[in-house]
């Protein structure tokens, strides 16, 4: 576990790459049958159900006021901009996209962001309302928002039953987590384990050749996300009386976005040809943004402090507004 924590996005990247190597050089090991194949090769759907329960348990029904407002604004910005970029690319260039980036991977990644990094940075660059916003903002974790965006933009044929199927475990986790604090703590502790096995199952259906092909386009995807992060910085502050640099962190790509294409393609099989490449591109982009976004945050924090007086800045540290 110590090793996984040292690697950026290690809980997803390490098992993902390990499975890719096994599937490339020893594919028969994953086809042995029984519970081994069910877990390591075909287990991503079941693990995603558990993951959605965990995500739901983090939603706090009692959050009100500023945390609720900030979380809602962050979520809507991610949805509108991410879905918008994918929609524009899809309408101009078609399903194949441009420069190796399909509308599918653009929506899968640009509607996500690194929640762990946001929480860590909000404790230093924000206050309690910023940290509390994650209880609403975390809804974007997992494939739910991507699936809704793909369906609404017409870029995929997502049956309404599939949307409901995503809502059920999310809602179950939210209700249970709000009624039982111990269950919420259990989910928090179980999340890394679920992510590890879900990541392995996703990687078990990808080859190392796809990873190599994703090199340039994956880096490009990360750069695009970071550039859009600058846009998020300005847009987010339009909705705030007290300004913050945290909006730039919306330019990150969540490591678990590498798991999203496979799940969404189960709802619309026509997307299956794009899954392997989208998975590799998302994994690459998540690492790029994780390394660069904190540097950008530092720069924009200085920018905000220089532009606005103390009365218009987020109070620090962790003071209620």
N, C-alpha and C positions, 0 to 999 in steps of 0.2 A: 504493500500500500504506500509506503514511503516513496518508492520509485515512481509510482503512478502520480503522486502529488507533485513531484518535481518536474514532470513533463507537462508543458502547456496543453491543457485539455486531455491529460493523460488517461483519465478514466474512460474516455471514448477512443482517443487516438491509438493507444497501445493495444487494446484488444482488437480494434478494427484492423490495424496493420498485421497483427499476429494471425488473425483469421485469413487475411488476404494471402499471406505467405503460405499458410497451410493449404488453402484452397488451390494455390498455384502449383505447389510442388508435391503435395500429398492429398489430392482431392478425395481419394478413396476412404481416407480416415473419417471424412464427414458424411460418408454415405453408408456407414456400417449398419444403420437402421436403429430401431428401438428408441429409447429415451435419449441416447447420445445424439442421433440425427435430429430428433424432434427439438432438442434444446439448442444444439450448436449450429444447426443448419437452417432449421425452419422455425426457430423460436421467437423471431422478432415481433410477430403479431401479438402473441400472448404477453411478451415483455412490455410491449407498447401499452397494452391495457393496464398493466400494473403501474407503468410510468405515468399514465394519465391520472390514475388515482393519487399517486404521490404529488403530482402537480396541483391537483384539486385541493389536497389537504393543506396546501400553503396559502390558499385563499382565505382571507379573514373577513367574515361577514360584518364584524364589529368595526372595521376600519371606516372612518367617516371623515368628512372635512377635507383638509388639504392632501393627506395621503391618497384618498380616493380620487380626488381631482387630478393630482399629478399622475397617478397610475393610469387613469383613463386617457389622459392626453397622450402619454407615452405610447400606450397600446394603439390608439387610433392613428397616431403618426406613423408608427411602424407598419400598420395594416395598409393605410392609404398610399404611402410612398412606395412600399415594397410591391404591393399589388399593381400600382400604377406603372412602375418601371417594367414589370413583367408583361403587363397588358400592351404597352406601347411597343416593346420589342416583338411580341407575338404578332401584333397586327401589321407591323412593317416587314418583318423578316420571316414570319411563319414559325412553326413548331421547332425548326432546326436552329433558330436564333441567329446570333452573329458572333464572330470571333470565338466560336466553340461554346458560347454561353446560351443555353436555351431559356425560353420563358419559364420553364419548369424549375430549373436550378436557381434562376434569379428570384422567383417568388419564394422558393424553399429557404433561401438564405437571407434575403433582404427583409423578410417579415420576422426574422429571428434576431436575437442579440444575446450576448453573454451575460446572463443574469448574475452569475457568481462574481464577475468582475464589477458589475454595477453595484452590487451590495458592498463589496470591499471598498470601492472608491467613494461611495456615498457617505461612508462613515468618516472620511477625511475631507471630502470636498462638498459635502452637503450637511443635512441635519436629519432629525428623526422623521420628518415628513417625507424626505426623499427615500430613506430606507423603507418606510412603511408602504410606499407606492408599489413595491415589488409584489405585494399580495394581490394586486390587480394586474400589474404588468406581466406577471408570470404566466398568465393565460396564453401568451404567445409561445411558451415552451411546448415542444411537441408539434405534431403535424396538424392540429386542429385549425389554426389560423391559415396555414398554407392551403389546406383542403377547401376552406370557405372561399379564400381568394381565387383559387383555381376555378372553382365552380361559378362564382359571381362574374368573373371576367370572361367566361366561356372558353377558357383555354383547356378545360378538361370536363368530362362528363361525370360528375360526381353525384351519384344517387343520394336523395335526401336521407335514405336509411343509413348511409355511411356517415353522414354528419351527425345524426342522432346517436350512432354507435360510438362516436368520439365523445359526445356530450355526456353519455350515461356514466362511464367511469370517472370523468372529470367532476361531474356533479356529485357522484357518490363519495368521492374523496373529499370534496368541499364540505358536504353535510356532515360526514363522519368526523372530519378534522375539526370542525367547529363545535361539535357536540362532545368530543372526547380529546382532550389535550394529550393524553398518552398515545393515542393513535397517531396524532399529528407528529409527535416526537419519533414514533416508530417509523413512520414514512420518511422522515428526514434522514434517519440513520440508514434506512434500507435503500435509499435512492442510488448511492454509488454502486451497490451490488447489482441492482436491476440494470443500470446503464452499462455496466461491464458486459453482462451476458447479452444484452440487446445489441450492443456494438459488435460483439463477436459474431452474432447471427447475421448481421448486415454484411460484415466483411467476408463472411463465408460464401457469399454469392458474388464476390468481386475478384478480379485477378490483378496481379501486379502490373500487367501491361496497361491496364486502365489508369492506374496511379501515375505511371510515367507519362501517359498521354495528357493527363490533367495538369501537368506542371505549369505551363504558361497560362492556360485559361483559369486555373485555380488561383494563381497569384493575381491575375487581372481581376478576378472576381473580388478578391480581398481588397484591392486598391479601389475598385468602384464603390465598395461598401464604405470604406474609410472616407472617400470624397463625399458621399451622400451624408456621412456623419457630420460634416461641416454644415450641410443644409439643415440637418436635424437640430444642431446647436442653435441656429438662428430661429427656426420655426418654434422650437420648444419655449424659448424665451419670450416669444410673442404672447404666450399664454400665461406668463408668470409676472407678478408684481416684483418679486425679489429674484434677481437674475442668478443663474448658475451655469457652470460649464458642463454639467453632467449630461446634457443632451447629446454631446458629441459621442458618448458611449453607445448611442443607438446605432452607430456606424460599425459596431462589431458584428461578427457572425458567430452564432452559438455553435459550440462543438457538436451538440446533439442535432443540429440541422443536417448533419451527414446521415442521420437515421431517417429523416423525413421522406426523401424520395421513394424509398422502398415501401413505406407504409401507404403513401398516397397512391402509388401505382397499383396497390392491391384493390383500391376502390375504382380505379380506371386503368385497366390492363393496357390500353393504348400507349400509356406513358412508360411501360416496361423497358423499351429499348434505350431510354435515356437514364435509367436508374443508376447503372454502374458509373458512368461518367459524372453524373450529378453528385453522387456520393463522394467520389474522389475530389471533385472540385470544392465541395462544401468543407471537407476536412482540411484541405489546403488553405482555404480562405479563412477558416476559423483560427488557424495558427498565426497567419499573417496579421489579422486584426487584433488578436490578443496581445501580440508583441508591440504593435505600434500605437494602439488606441490610448494606453496610459500616457505616452509621451504627448500625444495630441491634447489629452485632458489637461495636463500640466500647462501647456502653452495657452489654451483657451481660458483656463482659470486665471492666469496672469492678465489676459486680455480683458476679462470681465471686471477684475478688480481695478484695472487702469481706467476703464471706460465709465464705470458706475461708482458712486459714492457708497459708503458703508450702509446708509439707510436703504439702498436698493439692492443689496447683496443678501444672499442666503446667510442666515446667522449660523455661526460655527462655534464650537462643535456640538451637534446633536441637541440644539435648543428648540423648543416648541415655538412655532410661529403663531 
